[in-house]
């Protein structure tokens, strides 16, 4: 007898993280089950979901603002610096994805990614007012971790990071926001950097292990949209 349950025997549902109690569930689940990245709060766009099978919390998935500049990714997309700055809010980063091991649910990872993609485009538009064109994610690869769940959902491996990142506070993007951060960025950019930037600095240099870059287009005409 197969240890896997077919879809008809599951009750997969997504619950958006929209209060402190749910955020604690999300944080604790990531810290317990994610193999190499723990939970981290950063001041940027964020849509997180708890993933349930009936009453059992079986996973978490989160999307955030995209990384502003990544060599292999940007060359694959083919956008200019100006296009990237203009359209960065139309790309989201699947910054966390974690499932409980041994759930017995067949193809759970790729199934969750498909559901998340469909839900995210609508929710991103509702919450932030931007149409999503692309998704990205970064996987720390090893002998046992090659991004198989993303490949199963037809994400494209477009290259690898260099292991060195230079982060710049996106003040110009903040200034376009209708938020407390946007207001502060328009009236006092230096104070906005101190309050919201990573490390409270305009630029931050960080070394890390190289990661595999995966990209998933959400619409067929994404290249034409970028060139507009």
C-alpha positions as CSV (number, residue, x, y, z in Angstrom):
1,X,0.0,0.0,0.0
2,X,1.4,3.4,-1.0
3,X,2.4,5.7,1.9
4,X,1.3,8.7,-0.3
5,X,-2.2,10.3,-0.2
6,X,-3.7,11.4,-3.4
7,X,-5.0,15.0,-3.7
8,X,-8.6,13.9,-3.1
9,X,-7.6,12.8,0.4
10,X,-6.1,16.1,1.4
11,X,-7.6,19.4,2.5
12,X,-4.8,21.9,1.6
13,X,-5.6,25.5,2.4
14,X,-3.6,28.7,2.7
15,X,-4.0,31.1,5.6
16,X,-2.4,34.5,5.2
17,X,-0.2,35.7,8.1
18,X,-1.9,38.9,9.1
19,X,-1.5,39.2,12.8
20,X,1.0,38.6,15.6
21,X,-0.3,35.1,16.5
22,X,0.0,33.8,12.9
23,X,3.4,35.5,12.5
24,X,4.6,33.5,15.6
25,X,3.3,30.3,14.0
26,X,5.1,31.2,10.8
27,X,8.4,32.1,12.5
28,X,8.4,29.1,14.8
29,X,7.7,26.7,11.9
30,X,10.5,28.2,9.8
31,X,13.0,28.0,12.6
32,X,12.1,24.4,13.4
33,X,11.9,22.9,9.9
34,X,13.9,25.0,7.4
35,X,17.2,23.2,6.8
36,X,19.5,26.2,6.5
37,X,17.7,29.6,6.8
38,X,16.0,30.9,9.9
39,X,13.2,33.5,10.2
40,X,14.2,37.1,9.8
41,X,12.1,40.3,9.9
42,X,13.0,42.9,7.3
43,X,11.1,46.1,6.4
44,X,10.0,45.3,2.8
45,X,7.0,44.0,1.0
46,X,5.8,40.7,2.4
47,X,3.1,38.2,1.8
48,X,3.3,35.1,4.0
49,X,1.0,32.1,4.2
50,X,0.5,29.2,6.6
51,X,-0.2,25.9,4.8
52,X,-2.7,23.6,6.5
53,X,-3.9,20.1,5.7
54,X,-7.1,20.0,7.7
55,X,-6.0,21.0,11.2
56,X,-2.4,20.1,10.7
57,X,0.1,22.9,9.9
58,X,2.3,21.3,7.2
59,X,4.2,24.2,5.8
60,X,4.9,27.9,5.3
61,X,5.6,30.0,2.2
62,X,6.6,33.6,2.0
63,X,7.2,36.2,-0.8
64,X,8.9,39.5,-0.4
65,X,10.4,42.3,-2.5
66,X,12.9,41.0,-5.1
67,X,16.6,41.3,-4.8
68,X,17.5,44.6,-6.6
69,X,20.4,43.5,-8.7
70,X,21.7,40.0,-9.4
71,X,24.1,39.5,-12.4
72,X,23.0,36.1,-13.8
73,X,19.4,36.8,-13.2
74,X,19.4,40.3,-14.8
75,X,21.3,39.0,-17.8
76,X,18.8,36.2,-18.3
77,X,15.8,38.6,-18.0
78,X,17.6,41.0,-20.4
79,X,16.4,44.2,-18.8
80,X,18.3,47.4,-18.5
81,X,19.2,49.1,-15.3
82,X,16.4,51.6,-15.9
83,X,13.8,48.9,-16.6
84,X,14.9,46.9,-13.6
85,X,14.5,50.0,-11.3
86,X,11.1,50.7,-12.8
87,X,9.8,47.1,-12.7
88,X,11.4,45.8,-9.6
89,X,8.0,45.9,-7.8
90,X,6.7,43.5,-10.5
91,X,9.0,40.8,-9.3
92,X,8.7,38.9,-6.0
93,X,11.2,36.8,-4.2
94,X,10.1,33.4,-2.7
95,X,12.3,34.1,0.3
96,X,11.0,31.2,2.4
97,X,9.4,27.9,1.6
98,X,9.3,25.1,4.2
99,X,7.3,21.9,4.5
100,X,7.0,19.5,7.3
101,X,8.8,16.3,6.4
102,X,7.0,13.0,5.8
103,X,3.5,14.3,5.4
104,X,2.7,11.5,3.0
105,X,1.2,13.8,0.5
106,X,2.2,13.1,-3.1
107,X,3.9,16.0,-5.0
108,X,3.1,18.4,-2.1
109,X,6.0,20.8,-2.9
110,X,5.1,21.5,-6.5
111,X,1.4,21.5,-5.7
112,X,1.9,24.2,-3.0
113,X,4.1,26.3,-5.4
114,X,1.4,26.2,-8.0
115,X,-1.3,27.3,-5.6
116,X,0.9,30.0,-4.2
117,X,1.7,31.4,-7.6
118,X,-1.9,31.7,-8.5
119,X,-2.9,33.3,-5.2
120,X,0.1,35.6,-5.0
121,X,-0.5,37.5,-8.3
122,X,-4.0,38.6,-7.1
123,X,-2.9,39.3,-3.5
124,X,0.2,41.3,-4.6
125,X,-2.0,43.5,-6.8
126,X,-4.6,44.0,-4.0
127,X,-2.0,44.8,-1.4
128,X,0.6,46.8,-3.3
129,X,-1.1,47.8,-6.6
130,X,1.5,46.2,-8.9
131,X,1.1,43.4,-11.5
132,X,3.5,40.6,-10.9
133,X,5.5,39.4,-14.0
134,X,8.2,37.2,-12.5
135,X,9.1,35.3,-9.3
136,X,12.6,34.4,-8.1
137,X,14.2,32.3,-5.5
138,X,17.6,31.4,-4.2
139,X,18.6,27.8,-3.2
140,X,21.8,26.9,-1.3
141,X,22.7,23.8,-3.3
142,X,24.5,20.7,-2.3
143,X,24.5,17.0,-3.2
144,X,21.0,16.5,-1.9
145,X,19.5,20.0,-2.6
146,X,19.4,21.0,-6.3
147,X,16.1,22.9,-6.4
148,X,14.1,19.8,-7.4
149,X,10.8,21.2,-6.2
150,X,11.2,24.3,-8.2
151,X,12.2,22.4,-11.3
152,X,9.1,20.2,-10.9
153,X,7.0,23.4,-11.0
154,X,8.9,24.5,-14.2
155,X,11.0,27.2,-12.6
156,X,14.1,28.0,-14.7
157,X,17.7,27.7,-13.2
158,X,19.2,30.9,-14.7
159,X,22.6,30.9,-12.9
160,X,24.2,31.4,-9.6
161,X,25.0,34.2,-7.2
162,X,28.6,35.2,-6.7
163,X,28.5,34.9,-2.9
164,X,29.1,38.6,-2.4
165,X,26.2,41.0,-2.2
166,X,26.1,44.8,-2.1
167,X,22.7,46.0,-0.8
168,X,21.6,49.6,-1.4
169,X,18.7,51.1,0.4
170,X,16.0,51.5,-2.4
171,X,15.1,55.1,-1.4
172,X,13.7,56.0,-4.8
173,X,11.3,53.0,-4.6
174,X,10.3,53.8,-1.1
175,X,9.5,57.4,-2.1
176,X,6.8,56.0,-4.5
177,X,5.0,54.1,-1.6
178,X,1.9,55.4,0.1
179,X,3.1,54.4,3.5
180,X,4.9,55.7,6.6
181,X,8.2,54.6,5.0
182,X,7.3,56.4,1.8
183,X,6.4,59.6,3.5
184,X,9.7,59.6,5.5
185,X,11.7,58.7,2.4
186,X,10.2,61.7,0.6
187,X,10.7,64.2,3.5
188,X,13.9,62.9,5.1
189,X,15.8,60.2,3.1
190,X,18.6,60.0,5.6
191,X,16.3,59.2,8.5
192,X,14.5,56.7,6.3
193,X,17.8,54.9,5.7
194,X,18.6,54.9,9.4
195,X,15.1,53.5,10.2
196,X,14.4,51.0,7.4
197,X,17.7,50.1,5.6
198,X,19.4,46.8,6.2
199,X,22.2,47.5,8.8
200,X,20.8,51.1,8.9
201,X,23.2,52.0,6.1
202,X,22.8,53.2,2.5
203,X,25.1,50.4,1.3
204,X,25.8,47.1,3.0
205,X,28.4,44.5,1.8
206,X,27.8,40.9,2.8
207,X,29.6,37.7,2.0
208,X,27.6,34.4,1.8
209,X,27.7,31.0,0.1
210,X,26.8,31.1,-3.6
211,X,23.2,30.1,-4.3
212,X,21.3,28.7,-7.3
213,X,19.0,31.3,-8.9
214,X,15.6,30.1,-10.1
215,X,13.1,32.3,-12.0
216,X,9.4,31.7,-12.8
217,X,7.6,33.9,-15.4
218,X,3.9,34.3,-14.4
219,X,2.6,35.5,-17.8
220,X,3.6,34.5,-21.3
221,X,4.1,38.1,-22.5
222,X,6.5,39.1,-19.7
223,X,9.3,40.1,-22.1
224,X,7.0,42.4,-24.0
225,X,5.8,44.0,-20.7
226,X,9.4,44.8,-19.7
227,X,10.2,46.5,-23.0
228,X,7.2,48.9,-22.8
